[in-house]
């Protein structure tokens, strides 16, 4: 693929295995629906969020506010589009009244929480440690183990990317610094493979980079090579495994030096959970390059096909970032003054 394509299947309402979703045609997926829902929560609260906001704010949006769902081509609830790992949040917190900080325990371990954590990186712009901590707290309502860990690392990567003057190296350093266990090992393996591939001059085969990255991440991925025929122990908690999507996205960003078009297209052509890989790669590249990093024709065509006002979403998020940053700065000044006073007293 080189850009937006037509319908994936002409009989999309009944075709298997992906019915009833109208793929292609510039239709956004569940990644975007969940990202925009989280932005709505930030817009309402205009502060840093925690797991309790997932129960009090995000879940009600998912189950109580119909909106146009492009892949269903109808007004529906977000709940009716997302997969079981996201429905888990509703079952656990709305119906089971589980402590939001622990609601993700027992869910399948996948990229479900990671795919919509970019806004967390933006409200913690330039502070990967803060982004990691906030995303880990939020993601506890949705995921556990390496699924939760990846959410924190992705948010940290976006926070690093969005800092003024940030480079691709800054993003990779932040991801490596924040990652633990199998997630850290998978990221290291992918970035090492990309560096070696680049040093060898790459390949004339446009698919070779994807194969190199897949080989590097495969030992840490529980799903296996047959994506729709997973092993019995797939997506179980582990200290040694990683979701596939985040290390792969980081690999494409590194290989293409932060170029959004090239990174997103390679992510899409990689296959497997391609929308989530492209979402993560695109968010990081967008943080590095800003609005101009994303091809204008993609923005135009996706907005029209999905009936989304993407400019309004961006403006809303920018306003939230300004408000949260101002509050953070005021708290930092107050804390610095308190520490100065404390240290002065201690020295007397």
C-alpha positions as CSV (number, residue, x, y, z in Angstrom):
1,X,0.0,0.0,0.0
2,X,1.2,3.5,-0.8
3,X,-1.7,5.5,0.7
4,X,-5.4,5.3,1.4
5,X,-7.0,2.3,-0.3
6,X,-10.5,1.3,-1.2
7,X,-12.7,-1.2,0.7
8,X,-10.7,-4.2,2.0
9,X,-13.6,-6.5,1.1
10,X,-16.7,-5.7,-1.0
11,X,-18.9,-7.8,1.2
12,X,-17.5,-6.3,4.4
13,X,-20.7,-6.7,6.4
14,X,-20.7,-10.5,6.2
15,X,-17.1,-11.4,5.2
16,X,-15.0,-13.4,7.6
17,X,-12.8,-13.1,9.6
18,X,-13.3,-9.4,10.1
19,X,-17.1,-8.8,9.7
20,X,-18.8,-6.4,10.2
21,X,-16.0,-3.8,9.8
22,X,-15.7,-1.7,6.7
23,X,-11.9,-1.6,6.4
24,X,-10.1,0.8,4.1
25,X,-11.6,3.9,2.5
26,X,-10.0,6.1,5.1
27,X,-12.0,4.7,8.0
28,X,-10.3,5.1,11.4
29,X,-10.2,2.0,13.6
30,X,-10.7,1.4,17.4
31,X,-7.3,2.9,18.1
32,X,-8.5,6.3,17.0
33,X,-11.9,5.9,18.6
34,X,-10.3,5.2,22.0
35,X,-7.7,7.9,21.6
36,X,-10.4,10.5,20.9
37,X,-12.4,9.2,23.9
38,X,-9.4,9.7,26.2
39,X,-8.9,13.2,24.8
40,X,-12.6,13.9,25.7
41,X,-11.8,12.9,29.3
42,X,-8.7,15.2,29.4
43,X,-10.8,18.0,27.9
44,X,-13.4,17.6,30.7
45,X,-10.9,17.2,33.5
46,X,-8.1,19.4,32.3
47,X,-5.6,17.8,34.6
48,X,-3.5,14.7,34.9
49,X,-5.6,11.5,35.0
50,X,-5.5,8.3,37.0
51,X,-7.1,4.8,36.9
52,X,-10.2,6.1,38.7
53,X,-10.9,8.5,35.8
54,X,-11.0,5.4,33.5
55,X,-14.0,4.2,35.6
56,X,-15.7,7.5,36.2
57,X,-15.2,9.1,32.7
58,X,-13.9,6.9,30.0
59,X,-16.2,3.9,30.5
60,X,-19.3,6.1,30.5
61,X,-18.2,7.5,27.2
62,X,-17.7,4.0,25.8
63,X,-21.2,2.8,26.8
64,X,-23.4,5.9,26.9
65,X,-22.4,8.3,24.1
66,X,-23.3,7.2,20.5
67,X,-21.2,8.6,17.7
68,X,-20.4,7.9,14.1
69,X,-18.4,4.7,13.9
70,X,-16.8,4.7,10.4
71,X,-16.1,0.9,10.2
72,X,-19.7,0.2,11.1
73,X,-21.0,3.0,8.9
74,X,-23.6,3.9,11.5
75,X,-24.2,5.7,14.8
76,X,-23.2,3.3,17.6
77,X,-21.4,3.1,20.9
78,X,-17.7,2.8,21.1
79,X,-18.4,-0.4,23.0
80,X,-19.9,-1.9,19.9
81,X,-16.7,-1.4,17.9
82,X,-13.9,-2.3,20.3
83,X,-12.7,-5.8,20.9
84,X,-13.1,-8.0,24.0
85,X,-9.9,-6.7,25.7
86,X,-11.6,-3.2,25.8
87,X,-15.0,-4.6,26.7
88,X,-13.2,-6.0,29.7
89,X,-12.9,-2.6,31.2
90,X,-16.7,-2.1,31.0
91,X,-17.4,-5.5,32.5
92,X,-14.9,-5.1,35.3
93,X,-15.4,-1.5,36.4
94,X,-19.0,-0.7,35.4
95,X,-20.6,-4.0,36.2
96,X,-18.1,-5.7,38.6
97,X,-17.2,-2.5,40.5
98,X,-13.5,-3.7,40.6
99,X,-10.9,-1.3,42.0
100,X,-9.8,0.6,38.8
101,X,-6.2,0.3,39.7
102,X,-6.5,-3.5,39.5
103,X,-9.2,-3.9,36.9
104,X,-6.8,-4.9,34.1
105,X,-5.6,-8.0,36.0
106,X,-6.9,-11.1,34.2
107,X,-7.4,-9.5,30.9
108,X,-5.7,-10.9,27.8
109,X,-2.3,-9.2,27.6
110,X,-2.1,-7.2,24.3
111,X,-1.7,-3.7,22.9
112,X,-5.2,-2.6,23.8
113,X,-4.1,0.0,26.4
114,X,-1.0,1.1,24.5
115,X,-2.9,2.0,21.3
116,X,-4.6,5.1,22.8
117,X,-1.9,6.4,25.2
118,X,-0.5,9.2,23.0
119,X,-2.5,11.9,24.8
120,X,-0.8,10.9,28.0
121,X,2.5,11.7,26.4
122,X,1.3,15.1,25.2
123,X,0.1,16.2,28.6
124,X,3.5,15.2,30.0
125,X,5.4,16.8,27.1
126,X,9.2,16.7,27.7
127,X,8.7,14.5,30.8
128,X,9.0,10.8,29.8
129,X,9.1,9.8,33.5
130,X,5.9,11.6,34.2
131,X,4.2,10.2,31.1
132,X,5.3,6.7,32.0
133,X,3.9,6.9,35.5
134,X,0.6,8.4,34.4
135,X,0.1,5.8,31.7
136,X,1.0,3.0,34.0
137,X,-1.6,4.2,36.4
138,X,-4.3,4.6,33.7
139,X,-3.5,1.3,32.0
140,X,-3.9,-0.6,35.2
141,X,-7.6,-0.3,34.6
142,X,-7.2,-2.1,31.2
143,X,-4.1,-4.2,31.2
144,X,-1.5,-6.0,33.3
145,X,2.0,-7.3,32.8
146,X,3.8,-6.3,29.5
147,X,0.5,-4.9,28.1
148,X,0.5,-2.3,30.8
149,X,4.3,-1.8,30.6
150,X,4.1,-1.0,26.9
151,X,1.4,1.7,27.5
152,X,3.8,3.4,29.9
153,X,6.8,3.2,27.5
154,X,4.7,4.4,24.5
155,X,3.5,7.4,26.5
156,X,7.1,8.2,27.5
157,X,8.2,8.0,23.8
158,X,5.5,10.5,22.8
159,X,6.5,12.8,25.6
160,X,10.1,12.7,24.5
161,X,9.2,13.2,20.9
162,X,7.0,16.2,21.6
163,X,9.7,18.1,23.6
164,X,11.1,21.1,21.8
165,X,14.1,20.2,19.6
166,X,13.7,16.4,20.3
167,X,15.4,13.9,18.0
168,X,14.7,10.3,17.1
169,X,17.7,9.4,19.3
170,X,16.0,11.2,22.2
171,X,12.8,9.1,21.7
172,X,14.7,5.8,21.6
173,X,16.8,6.8,24.6
174,X,13.6,7.5,26.6
175,X,11.9,4.3,25.5
176,X,15.0,2.3,26.5
177,X,15.4,4.1,29.8
178,X,11.8,3.6,30.9
179,X,11.2,0.0,29.6
180,X,11.6,-3.1,31.8
181,X,11.7,-6.8,31.4
182,X,10.8,-8.3,28.1
183,X,9.6,-5.0,26.7
184,X,13.1,-3.6,27.2
185,X,14.7,-6.7,25.7
186,X,12.4,-6.6,22.7
187,X,13.1,-2.9,22.0
188,X,16.8,-3.4,22.3
189,X,16.6,-6.4,19.9
190,X,14.6,-4.5,17.3
191,X,16.7,-1.3,17.4
192,X,19.9,-3.4,17.1
193,X,18.5,-5.2,14.1
194,X,17.5,-1.9,12.5
195,X,20.9,-0.4,13.1
196,X,22.6,-3.4,11.5
197,X,20.2,-3.3,8.6
198,X,20.9,0.4,8.0
199,X,24.6,-0.1,8.3
200,X,24.5,-2.8,5.6
201,X,22.9,-0.3,3.3
202,X,19.3,-1.6,3.6
203,X,17.7,-3.5,0.8
204,X,16.0,-2.8,-2.6
205,X,13.2,-5.0,-1.4
206,X,10.7,-2.7,0.3
207,X,9.4,-5.5,2.5
208,X,12.8,-6.6,3.8
209,X,12.9,-4.1,6.7
210,X,9.6,-5.5,8.0
211,X,11.0,-9.0,7.8
212,X,14.1,-8.0,9.7
213,X,12.1,-6.3,12.4
214,X,9.7,-9.3,12.7
215,X,12.6,-11.7,13.1
216,X,14.0,-9.5,15.9
217,X,10.8,-9.2,17.8
218,X,9.6,-12.8,17.3
219,X,11.3,-14.3,20.4
220,X,9.4,-11.9,22.6
221,X,6.0,-12.1,20.9
222,X,3.6,-14.6,22.4
223,X,1.2,-14.6,19.4
224,X,3.5,-16.5,17.1
225,X,3.9,-16.3,13.3
226,X,0.4,-17.6,12.6
227,X,-1.4,-14.4,13.7
228,X,-4.9,-15.9,13.5
229,X,-3.9,-19.2,15.0
230,X,-2.4,-18.3,18.3
231,X,-0.6,-20.7,20.6
232,X,-2.4,-21.7,23.8
233,X,-0.1,-19.7,26.0
234,X,-0.5,-16.5,23.8
235,X,-1.2,-13.2,25.6
236,X,-0.6,-14.5,29.1
237,X,1.3,-12.4,31.7
238,X,5.1,-12.8,31.6
239,X,8.3,-11.1,32.8
240,X,10.1,-12.1,29.6
241,X,7.7,-11.2,26.8
242,X,6.5,-8.1,25.1
243,X,3.7,-6.9,22.9
244,X,4.8,-6.9,19.3
245,X,3.4,-3.6,18.2
246,X,5.5,-1.1,20.2
247,X,9.0,-2.4,19.5
248,X,8.0,-2.7,15.8
249,X,6.7,0.8,15.7
250,X,9.9,2.1,17.3
251,X,11.9,0.2,14.8
252,X,10.2,1.8,11.8
253,X,10.5,5.2,13.3
254,X,14.3,4.6,13.9
255,X,14.8,3.2,10.4
256,X,13.1,6.1,8.7
257,X,14.6,8.8,10.9
258,X,11.2,9.9,12.1
259,X,9.6,10.3,8.7
260,X,5.9,9.9,9.3
261,X,4.8,8.9,5.8
262,X,7.5,6.2,5.4
263,X,7.1,4.9,9.0
264,X,3.3,4.6,8.8
265,X,3.3,3.0,5.3
266,X,5.9,0.4,6.5
267,X,3.8,-0.2,9.6
268,X,0.7,-0.8,7.5
269,X,2.5,-3.1,5.1
270,X,4.0,-5.1,8.0
271,X,0.6,-6.7,8.5
272,X,-0.6,-8.3,11.7
273,X,-1.9,-5.7,14.1
274,X,-1.0,-3.0,11.5
275,X,-3.4,-0.3,12.6
276,X,-1.9,-0.2,16.1
277,X,1.7,-0.3,14.9
278,X,0.9,2.6,12.5
279,X,-0.9,4.5,15.3
280,X,2.1,4.3,17.5
281,X,4.7,5.1,14.8
282,X,2.5,8.0,13.6
283,X,2.1,9.5,17.0
284,X,5.8,9.5,17.7
285,X,6.6,11.0,14.3
286,X,3.9,13.5,14.8
287,X,5.4,14.5,18.1
288,X,8.8,15.0,16.4
289,X,7.5,16.8,13.4
290,X,4.3,18.4,14.4
291,X,1.2,18.8,12.2
292,X,3.3,19.2,9.1
293,X,4.8,15.7,9.6
294,X,1.5,14.0,8.5
295,X,0.7,14.1,4.8
296,X,-2.0,16.7,4.3
297,X,-3.9,14.6,1.8
298,X,-4.2,11.8,4.4
299,X,-5.6,14.2,7.0
300,X,-8.1,15.5,4.5
301,X,-9.2,12.2,3.1
302,X,-9.5,10.5,6.5
303,X,-11.4,13.4,8.0
304,X,-13.9,13.3,5.1
305,X,-14.3,9.5,5.0
306,X,-14.5,9.0,8.8
307,X,-16.7,12.2,9.3
308,X,-14.2,13.5,11.9
309,X,-13.2,17.1,12.6
310,X,-9.5,16.3,13.1
311,X,-8.6,20.0,13.4
312,X,-11.1,20.4,16.3
313,X,-9.6,17.3,18.1
314,X,-6.1,18.7,17.7
315,X,-7.1,22.1,19.0
316,X,-8.9,20.5,22.0
317,X,-5.8,18.5,22.8
318,X,-3.5,21.6,22.4
319,X,-5.7,23.5,24.8
320,X,-5.6,20.7,27.4
321,X,-1.8,20.6,27.1
322,X,-1.5,24.3,27.7
323,X,-3.8,24.2,30.8
324,X,-2.1,21.2,32.3
325,X,1.4,22.6,31.6
326,X,0.4,25.9,33.3
327,X,-0.8,24.1,36.4
328,X,2.3,21.9,36.4
329,X,4.5,25.0,36.2
330,X,2.7,26.7,39.1
331,X,3.1,23.5,41.2
332,X,6.8,23.3,40.3
333,X,7.4,26.9,41.3
334,X,5.6,26.4,44.6
335,X,7.5,23.2,45.3
336,X,10.8,24.9,44.4
337,X,10.0,27.8,46.8
338,X,9.1,25.3,49.6
339,X,12.3,23.3,49.0
340,X,14.4,26.5,49.1
341,X,12.8,27.5,52.4
342,X,13.3,24.0,53.8
343,X,16.9,23.9,52.8
344,X,17.6,27.3,54.1
345,X,16.1,26.3,57.5
346,X,18.1,23.1,57.6
347,X,21.3,25.1,57.1
348,X,20.7,27.4,60.0
